[in-house]
Amino acid sequence: MPLKDRAAEIAVIGAGPAGLTAAIALAMAGVETIVVGKQIAAEDNRTTALLHSSVVALDTLGVWKLCHVNAAPLRVIRLIDDMGRLLRPAEVQFVAGEIELDSFGHNIENRLLLAALEKRAAALPALTLIRGRVQAIDLGEQNVTARLDNNSTIKVRLAIGADGRDSACRMAAGIEVVRRRYPQTAVTLNIRHARPHCDTSTEFHTEAGPFTLVPLPGQRSSVVFSVGAADASRLDTITQCDLGREIEERSHSILGKIELEPGRAMFPLVLQTASSLCGPRIALVGEAAHVVPPIGAQGLNLGLRDAATISELASEAHHAGSDVGSYEITERYNRIRRADVTSRAALVDLLNRSLLSDFLPWQAARGAGLFLAHRIGPLRRALMREGVMPAASQPRLMRGESL
């Protein structure tokens, strides 16, 4: 079929991890799918901590075997109060073995995860990847028509919007967003260090927000931390050597001598949620639906649960001979995902604001929560299970079941 008249049952707009995961799941279920997205920058140095259920989903899709050697297990999570205040809660350690898991998940560089997803996508006959950008989207009663930047068009029954926080799909559907801007900037970079990380992710709670060291293979780690506006301007201009010394100081030298790898990224922190996760023949996944600060590894893991859920619903409709883009399917998706997205966003927002606030009751509540998690085993284990395998949001892929 000529490119100008290309058609399929479903189009995924956006070729990031969430979009490619949805496309692979659909194609493996026999649903003819088109992915439209631009190439991700090769110099992107960010990483993702994939929680256990996300790893299970990627393994079920045949992706994990293509990239697992590039990922580091997260077997222990340490939370350390570094607020410098009079009342300092005890350090809390969460150990995966305590809930009978080998690890809470794995940390992997985004570019290596994407390479594995793209390789798996290329092997599926029902999936077509088009490099480009969507210029316009027309939502009809029976179809969605998307015009690309090369003037070609695609026509589908359902469009899955995985096109980021400025989603064209969301805008075409007229879906509003609720946005909270924080007085913080996130800094991300990767480091090499003298001491082993022992598969332990360490999160310091500071007055500017979390400062987190997350293992990578070998004696390497990714660093994600939040700073105020003045610090952000300063850190953006200092030398690699000076920044390395500052990272070592902020981490209290727990990993010994630090050497920065090339590349650092900075972005303002926002919390953004769509008023609805669906529109007419549109389902939003990933950052098109929600953007959360990099706390607790919630961002992409939420997006992967979105992808698994819409893929499950659409593939069921396809096998039943029903309309994959019907109101019933998209609204059901919205109902299923809304509680998970809303609750996780609220928890991340609460934790972040509790660190920034000088309001004593907030500080006391955060400290009490850490104290209880440290002292009460059943509570700690319940928090761990809910963190890695949310009871109310386990689509089939997250349980290791094919669609």
Secondary structure in CASP SS format (residue, H / E / C, confidence):
PFRMAT SS
TARGET T0000
AUTHOR 0000-0000-0000
METHOD secondary structure of the structure
MODEL  1
M C 1.00
P C 1.00
L H 1.00
K H 1.00
D H 1.00
R E 1.00
A E 1.00
A C 1.00
E C 1.00
I E 1.00
A E 1.00
V E 1.00
I E 1.00
G C 1.00
A C 1.00
G C 1.00
P H 1.00
A H 1.00
G H 1.00
L H 1.00
T H 1.00
A H 1.00
A H 1.00
I H 1.00
A H 1.00
L H 1.00
A H 1.00
M H 1.00
A C 1.00
G C 1.00
V C 1.00
E C 1.00
T E 1.00
I E 1.00
V E 1.00
V E 1.00
G E 1.00
K C 1.00
Q C 1.00
I C 1.00
A C 1.00
A C 1.00
E C 1.00
D C 1.00
N C 1.00
R C 1.00
T E 1.00
T E 1.00
A E 1.00
L E 1.00
L E 1.00
H H 1.00
S H 1.00
S H 1.00
V H 1.00
V H 1.00
A H 1.00
L H 1.00
D H 1.00
T H 1.00
L C 1.00
G C 1.00
V C 1.00
W H 1.00
K H 1.00
L H 1.00
C C 1.00
H H 1.00
V H 1.00
N H 1.00
A C 1.00
A E 1.00
P E 1.00
L E 1.00
R C 1.00
V E 1.00
I E 1.00
R E 1.00
L E 1.00
I E 1.00
D E 1.00
D C 1.00
M C 1.00
G C 1.00
R C 1.00
L C 1.00
L C 1.00
R C 1.00
P C 1.00
A C 1.00
E C 1.00
V E 1.00
Q E 1.00
F E 1.00
V E 1.00
A H 1.00
G H 1.00
E H 1.00
I H 1.00
E C 1.00
L C 1.00
D C 1.00
S C 1.00
F C 1.00
G E 1.00
H E 1.00
N E 1.00
I E 1.00
E E 1.00
N H 1.00
R H 1.00
L H 1.00
L H 1.00
L H 1.00
A H 1.00
A H 1.00
L H 1.00
E H 1.00
K H 1.00
R H 1.00
A H 1.00
A H 1.00
A C 1.00
L C 1.00
P C 1.00
A C 1.00
L E 1.00
T E 1.00
L E 1.00
I E 1.00
R E 1.00
G C 1.00
R C 1.00
V E 1.00
Q E 1.00
A E 1.00
I E 1.00
D E 1.00
L E 1.00
G C 1.00
E C 1.00
Q C 1.00
N C 1.00
V E 1.00
T E 1.00
A E 1.00
R E 1.00
L E 1.00
D C 1.00
N C 1.00
N C 1.00
S C 1.00
T E 1.00
I E 1.00
K E 1.00
V E 1.00
R C 1.00
L E 1.00
A E 1.00
I E 1.00
G E 1.00
A C 1.00
D C 1.00
G C 1.00
R C 1.00
D C 1.00
S C 1.00
A H 1.00
C H 1.00
R H 1.00
M H 1.00
A H 1.00
A C 1.00
G C 1.00
I C 1.00
E C 1.00
V E 1.00
V E 1.00
R E 1.00
R E 1.00
R E 1.00
Y E 1.00
P E 1.00
Q E 1.00
T E 1.00
A E 1.00
V E 1.00
T E 1.00
L E 1.00
N E 1.00
I E 1.00
R E 1.00
H E 1.00
A C 1.00
R C 1.00
P C 1.00
H C 1.00
C C 1.00
D C 1.00
T E 1.00
S E 1.00
T E 1.00
E E 1.00
F E 1.00
H E 1.00
T E 1.00
E C 1.00
A C 1.00
G E 1.00
P E 1.00
F E 1.00
T E 1.00
L E 1.00
V E 1.00
P E 1.00
L E 1.00
P C 1.00
G C 1.00
Q C 1.00
R E 1.00
S E 1.00
S E 1.00
V E 1.00
V E 1.00
F E 1.00
S E 1.00
V E 1.00
G C 1.00
A H 1.00
A H 1.00
D H 1.00
A H 1.00
S H 1.00
R H 1.00
L H 1.00
D C 1.00
T C 1.00
I C 1.00
T C 1.00
Q H 1.00
C H 1.00
D H 1.00
L H 1.00
G H 1.00
R H 1.00
E H 1.00
I H 1.00
E H 1.00
E H 1.00
R H 1.00
S C 1.00
H C 1.00
S C 1.00
I C 1.00
L C 1.00
G C 1.00
K C 1.00
I E 1.00
E E 1.00
L E 1.00
E E 1.00
P E 1.00
G E 1.00
R E 1.00
A E 1.00
M E 1.00
F E 1.00
P E 1.00
L E 1.00
V E 1.00
L E 1.00
Q E 1.00
T E 1.00
A E 1.00
S C 1.00
S C 1.00
L C 1.00
C E 1.00
G E 1.00
P C 1.00
R C 1.00
I E 1.00
A E 1.00
L E 1.00
V C 1.00
G H 1.00
E H 1.00
A H 1.00
A C 1.00
H E 1.00
V E 1.00
V C 1.00
P C 1.00
P C 1.00
I C 1.00
G C 1.00
A C 1.00
Q C 1.00
G H 1.00
L H 1.00
N H 1.00
L H 1.00
G H 1.00
L H 1.00
R H 1.00
D H 1.00
A H 1.00
A H 1.00
T H 1.00
I H 1.00
S H 1.00
E H 1.00
L H 1.00
A H 1.00
S H 1.00
E H 1.00
A H 1.00
H H 1.00
H H 1.00
A C 1.00
G C 1.00
S C 1.00
D C 1.00
V C 1.00
G C 1.00
S C 1.00
Y H 1.00
E H 1.00
I H 1.00
T H 1.00
E H 1.00
R H 1.00
Y H 1.00
N H 1.00
R H 1.00
I H 1.00
R H 1.00
R H 1.00
A H 1.00
D H 1.00
V H 1.00
T H 1.00
S H 1.00
R H 1.00
A H 1.00
A H 1.00
L H 1.00
V H 1.00
D H 1.00
L H 1.00
L H 1.00
N H 1.00
R H 1.00
S H 1.00
L H 1.00
L H 1.00
S C 1.00
D C 1.00
F C 1.00
L H 1.00
P H 1.00
W H 1.00
Q H 1.00
A H 1.00
A H 1.00
R H 1.00
G H 1.00
A H 1.00
G H 1.00
L H 1.00
F H 1.00
L H 1.00
A H 1.00
H H 1.00
R H 1.00
I C 1.00
G H 1.00
P H 1.00
L H 1.00
R H 1.00
R H 1.00
A H 1.00
L H 1.00
M H 1.00
R H 1.00
E H 1.00
G H 1.00
V H 1.00
M C 1.00
P C 1.00
A C 1.00
A C 1.00
S C 1.00
Q C 1.00
P C 1.00
R H 1.00
L H 1.00
M H 1.00
R H 1.00
G C 1.00
E C 1.00
S C 1.00
L C 1.00
END
